[in-house]
């Protein structure tokens, strides 16, 4: 039997108070190699919390359940360890870091992984080739290399930059939080093309989205509806279409 | 340059000026220096500067130009006695592409001057009258106490004139082990001259180096100053910029501090369209001190000024930035920005920032701000989520923080500056 890449079991997580607010209330989800899953749900259902908890954001506290990456629990790991183990988070609102060049940041992040795997680190020249290839995939202008990380990028450029990072870091599991928000149709197509190019039989992708339109470009194998901190319905790609036409009320009651 | 060192008579400016709190020995030493002046111009200059100092006096504990410094340290440094006057000037070389002036213990030890640059000494008989007059006027009105003393006590006040349309580089190096060394320089850039200036120091731990340098820019002239504090000693440096129409000055100061490292920048945007960009990048650790005092005055319309000072404080170190922008009544359409930022990374460190705006015109854009904080938690989490451990993420954020101030410099200067700053940031890491 194949080991799942990501296995979330009965996950409970809270924002410590006072008052303590429980946001995830028994979420379970399994991503096998080669699969693309989409999580949809109304505002406040816990979609972004799931991503932040998976990433190890210090604001959240896990009170029960587990998150396993290739069978190994992530919960005791620091955010950077989780990343080096192969987890990637595409943020809804990527932060700007003026003064850190995008290319240099990506090279450091790529080398951290290579070091972890016992591979030789890439010097700026070798990394340039890797970066150029990935930037071409995302139709990104060379000027984004030297600018500060996300500095002065438009909403769409930031999302494109998230997918560029995903392409460079080659994660086992990518959780992409509302990557489609703020994108016009052309940018959505480019970003989707990037995600499709990266997805493969060795990795898995979890798309968190409000809208069906991303799923027109990145076909999910499974769609889950999150409500009240747990998954209340799962189905195939057609479930997203149902949500688009009928809303969430028929599922969440 | 003339080496005329003969004493000239009569001593026209010899009247004693009493300065409260100044010991007789210092006043006598200053008077002796004035008496030994080789030319009337030098004597008049020293007398004007001493009178300016006499008006200002020694700063007390409440003096707002020295708010964040130890009054006792400042007073002890300023009251140190100057060395006895030197009689002779060193022979330099003409030619080459670069002007270099190397000072040791307050005296000019070596110099080179290209054919297209004029070097004049106030002690020499070839000092142009217009330069001497402009400089003396400036010294007479000097508002900065250490600078007034530097003008008064410098052994060899020197002026450089960069003729119109000349593009050149100037390297100023101050070194020494003496208890006190005062330096005075005046750089006149004629119309459209374009000059790169580097200012560096290398002092003994107990040396007090007190330097004043004035830049006078004719219309369209440009100067880029890259200044680095020495790693030790008591250092006071005043840089003054007077900008005529469309003149541009950029100044980057890099410092890791020392027992006392004070930089005062005073700038007058006196002609329409003048542009000033003053930056500071400081990384201060251990017991070191770095103080920056800025006064920018917009006196003409359409001027632009930018102040960006970044300092990282570790250990028990201290950093302060005290910056004032004044916009005169007639300086409409001024665009002035000021940002003074500290990363305070240790519980025993101290960071002070005082941004001030005094606006007397009604059609201007002025922004100012000051921040003191740690590295940004959201930025750190973002980097960690990409696999960088906390220490690496913090180091990158600190580098980025300082890097913003450095980006005004060419790549080689940035690299050297970062090497210096990085060493201070990692001081004590191994222990």
Interface residues (C-beta under 8 A of the other chain):
Chain A: X55 X56 X57 X58 X78 X79 X80 X82 X83 X84 X89 X91 X94 X95 X97 X98 X99 X100 X105 X108 X109 X112 X113 X116 X148 X149 X165 X169
Chain B: X376 X377 X378 X379 X381 X382 X383 X384 X385 X386 X387 X388 X389 X390 X392 X393 X396 X397 X399 X400 X401 X402 X403 X404 X407
